[in-house]
Amino acid sequence: MILSAPSLGTDPLDKGLSKERLELRKAAEGFEAIMIRRMLETARAASFAEDAPLTGGGLQQFEKMRDEHVAEIASSSGSFGFARSIEEQLAQYVDGREGG
């Protein structure tokens, strides 16, 4: 079963956040997705199945699309926690600017 990545603003906790904070959250999730995609790409590079009969451009494209989808789901769900950590570290600058 393929799950769709939650879109920005669907989390009930997002309702009290400012536009800037929501943008920060989206950027942090995007950065986390990039990190996860890179980890999956690196793990795939260590594959020992290079001589398998089902290798080729089509399979590589499918694997890339699958990795991107998994990374988007993982970053949006907070599974790894990178996005929340990044958001909390940078929120002090966004929240401080809003108050002043």
N, C-alpha and C positions, 0 to 999 in steps of 0.2 A: 504494500500500500504506500502510495506517495503522498506525503503531507505537503501542504502549501505553506510557504513562509508567511507568518503574520505580517500584515502591512502596518506601516507607521500609524499610530493613533488608535489601534484596536485594543491595546492594553488598558484596562480600567484605571491603572495607576497613572497613565499619561494625561488624564483629564486636567489635573492641576498644574501641569508644566507649561512654561512659557514656550513661545514659538522657537526661541533661540535654544532652549534646553531640549526640545524635541528634535531640532536639527542636529544638535550635538549628539543625541542618542543615535540618530540615524547614521551619522558619520562614524561613530564608534562601532556600531554594528557592521558597517561597511568595511572598516579596517579589520575587524575580527574575521569577517568572511574572507578577506584577502589572506590573512595569516593562515586560516584553516585550509584554504585552497592550496597555498604553498606547501603546507605540511602534507596534504594528500598527494600533491605532485611529487614531492620528494620521496614519499613512501612508495609511490608507484614506480619511480625510477629505479628502485632496488629490486624490481620484479625479476624473477628467474625464468619467466615463461616467454622469453623473447622468441623462441622457436616454435611456439604454439601455432596451430593452423589458423586460428581466428584472430591473428594480429593484422595490423594494417591501418590505413588512414581512417576508415570508417569506425573501427573499434576505438582508435585513439580519440576521435572526435566525440564519440559516445561517452567515453570515460571522462573526458574534460567537461562535458555538459553535466554528467552525473556529479562530478566533484564540485562544480559550481553550485548545483542545486543543494547538495548536502551542506556545503559551507554556508549558504544563505539561510537554510533552515536552522542550522546549529547556532549561527550568530544571532538570529532573531529570537530564538528560544532561550538564549542565555546558557546553553549547555556547558560551554567552556568558561564563561565568566570574564573573558577578556574585555568585551564591550562595556560591561558594567564597571569594571575597574578603571578603564580609560575614561568613561563618562564621569565617574566620581572624582577622578583626579583633575579633570578639566572643568568641571562644573563650578568650582570655586571662582574661576575667572568669568564665566558667563553670569553666574548669580551675583557676583560682586559688581559687575558692570550694570546689571539691571537695577540694582539698588541705588546707584549713584548717578 
